[in-house]
Amino acid sequence: MKYANPDALISTDALAARLAEPDLVILDATFHLPTAKRDARAEYAREHIPGARFFDIDIIADRATDLPHMLPSPGDFARAAGALGIDDDCDVVVYDTHGISSAPRTWWMLRIFGHRRTRVLDGGLPKWKREGRPVNDLASPAQPRPFTPRFDAAMVRDKANVRANIGSRREQVLDARSAGRFRGVDPEPRPGLRSGHIPGSCSLPYNLLVDPKTQTMLPADGLRARFVEAGIDLTRPVITSCGSGVTACALALGLHLLGHDRVAVYDGSWAEWGLPGDTPVETG
């Protein structure tokens, strides 16, 4: 069984062959949880794939909310994308230093604002370096380009949507956090949040979609099995969620590879739902 949408990924071989192309934009979209005490931008400055630019999901975000890295307005995203040299017609490759973790968030952001020629580097920087491919610490200045945002509201859900869905069950909810966080037995990395999960949701830790040795996405049969084992009916729509809307996008990428495009990301995710308040929480 082959991927239904294989163009969402690019291999290290294919990227290496295209490094010199002038209309290719490479983005390092690495994000670390606050508890990791790592600086993704500083790591990018020390080494990155030649020509890559840093995509900071905490900066290219809605700065008017206290919630982490929420979607910016279409205008703000267009200005940020254009400043990185992204226009409506260029090809974009996104990677991260984990393998496939935060890169899908940038893939999803570009898609939600209308840029469909975006691919995630399969295996990310770990696979690239393991194969002895080049990295450097050189700045990669961009020539600003015009970017036309075409926002697709069907690809995102907010708290009100998710709350209403608890009653209707029109969409399945799939949580990308670890099993311990989903069950409420492990603490949340952000202080002040309750433990547990959205009532009625299913659990599929995002890292189960990748081969632990290569950090590449599982083949289509393996992906399908993971979603089915998690309790997902692949004929019905899905809302993906996680800690703060980042690894939920890895689940969205996996579903997209299988050709299942009735998928939306809960942007606020547990960083919003888990706040003290009246949102219902289940444990166990």
N, C-alpha and C positions, 0 to 999 in steps of 0.2 A: 504494500500500500504506500503510495507516494503522498507527499503534502499536497493539499489542494491549492495552497497559496505559497509556493516555494520562494517567491521573490521577496518575502518578508525577511529572509536570511541571506547572508553572503558568507562564503567560506573564506578562510585565510588565504588560500591559493588565489581565489578570484580577486580579493582586495589587493594582494601583492602585485598582481598583474595590472592593476588600474591606478596605482599610486600617483603616476605622473599625469593623469588626466586633469585638464584644467577645470572642468565643470563638476568635479567630484569634491564634495565637502565631507570631511571626516570629523566626527565629534566624539570627544571623550566625555561621557555623561555619567561618570562615577559619582555615587552618593554613598556615604557611610552613616549608619545610625549614630546618634549622639554618644551612645555608650562605647562606641569603638574608639573614640578619642583619636581619630585620624582626620587629616586635612586633605580632601580629595584634590583641591586646586593645587596645593603644594606638591602633591605626588605627581600630578600632571606636569608641573613645571620641571620636575626632575627627569621624567621620562614619559614619552608618549609616541604613538605611531607617527612617523614623519608626516607633517602637514596637518595634523589634528589640531582642532580648537576645542577649548573647554566649554561645555554647556552646563551651566550651574543651575540646577533645578530650584535652588533656594533664592536665586536672584531673578530668574525668568519665571516669575510667579506673581500672584496677587499679594502685594505688599501691604494691603489695607486690612488684612485679617491676621489674627494670632495663630491660625491654623497653619501647619507647615506646608510649603510649596504647593499651594492651591493654584489651579489654572489662572493665568493672567487673562486680561481682556484681549480680544482679538487684535486691537490696535497695539497694545503693549507687546504682544507676542510677535506681531509683524515687524515691529521696530527691532526687537532683539534678534529675530531670525535674520533679518536683512543685514544687521551689523555683523553677523557671523558669516556673511557671504552666501546666504541661502536665498535663492529666488524660486519662482514657481516651476522652473524647468530643470534645475540641477538634480543630480543624484546625491543622496545623503547616506552615509554609513555611520552608525552609532555603535560605540562599544563601551564597556566598563572594565574595571580591573578585577572584578569578581568572576567573570565568565559571562553569565547572563543573569543580571540582577536588576540594576537600575537603568541600563540602556533601554529596555522596553518602555520605560516611562517617557523618554524623549521620543522614541518611535511613535508612541500613542499621541503625544502632544502634537507632533508634526502632522499626523494623520487627522486629528480632530480639527486642526486649522486648515485642512485641505491639501496638505502635501503628501501625496501617495507614493512618491519615488524615494522611499526611505527604507533602509534595510538594517537589521541588527547583525553585527559581526558574530558569527557562530563560534562560541568558545572564548570570545573576548580577548583581552590583552594576555591572560594566562596562556592560552593556546598559541597566540602570536609569538610570544617570547619563548615558549617551550620549543618552537620550531626554529629558533635562531633567527627570526626575522628582525629587521632594523627598528630601533627606537632612538630617539634623540631628545635633547632638551631645548631645541631651537624654537623661538617664537614663530607663530604661523599667522601673520597679519592677514586680515580679510579685506577684500574690496567690497564695500557695502553695496547691496543689491536690493531692488524692490521686491517685497514679498506681499502677496495678496491673500489675506486670511479669508477662509471660507469655512466658518464654524459649523460643525456637525453636532447639534445638541443631542442626537440619538446615542452618541458614544459616551455620555457622562450622566451620572445620577447624583442627586444631592440628598440631604438627610430626609427631607419631606417625601421624596420619591421612595426611599428605602423604608421609611416608616409606613407609608401607605401600602407598600408591597407585602408587609408582614401579614396584613389581612387578606389581600387579594391573592397572594402567591402566584401572581402572573409571571414573575421572573424568578429564577433560581438565584440564590446568593451563594457565592463561593469565596472562601476566605483563604488568602495566601500565607497567613502567619503560621508559625510553628504550631504543632499539635498542642504543646503545653500552654501556649498563650491562648489558643482557641478554647481549650477546656477550662481555662482560668486557673491553672495550677502553677504557671510560671509568671513572673512579674512582667509588666509592660516596661519597655525601655524609656518611655517618657513618663515623668512623675505626674501624679495626680489623676491618672486614668483608672477606671474600674477594670476588672478582669472578666474575661468571658467572651461571648460572641453574640452576634445579631440573631435573634430567635429564628429558628428554621433554616439557618445557613448550614452549608456543608464545608468541610475542611479539606484543603489540598495545599500543603506547604509548597511554595513555588519551586524550591530546590529539587523537588521530586520530578520536575519536568526535564531535568538535565542529567546527562551521564556524569556520575561523580568523578570519573577519571579524566575525561576530556573537557568537561564543562560545556559540551555542546548539547543542543536540544535532542531529546529522544526522537527516534524515527516515528513516523505517523502512527504505526500500530501501537507503539509504546505510549505515545501521548494519549491516544484514544483510550487505552486501558486505564491510564491514571485518572482521567476524568470520569469514566464509567465507575471505577472502583470508589471514587469519592461521592458517588450518588448523583452524578449529573446526567440528565437526559439531554443528549446532544441534538435533539430536535426542538428543544425549547430555549427561550432566551435566558441569558445569564447576566447577572451583575457580579463583577469581581470586586473584592475588597481586600484590605490588608491593614498594616499599621498606619500608613499615611498616604496611601494612593500610589506607591512606587511599585512594589512587587506584585500588586494587583494587575499591573500592566504586563507582567510576565505571563500570568494566566491568560490575559487577553491575547497575547501573542501566540500562545500555544493553541488556543481555540481558533484564532485566525488561520494558523497553519493548517488546521483541519478543515478549513472552509466554513467554520461556524461564525458568522459575522453579526449575529444578533446578540452582541456583547457590549455592555456598558461598564465603565469603571465608576465606583463610588469614590469620588474625589476626596472627600473628607476622611473616609474610612474610619479606623478605630480612634485616630487622633481626635475626631469629632464625636463619633458615637459613644466612645468610652468616657467622655467627660462627665463629671457629676451632673445629674439632671434626670429628666423623665424618660430618656430613651430606654426601652426594655433590654435587659441583658440576660442571656442564659449561660450556665456553666455546665461542665461535665461532658 
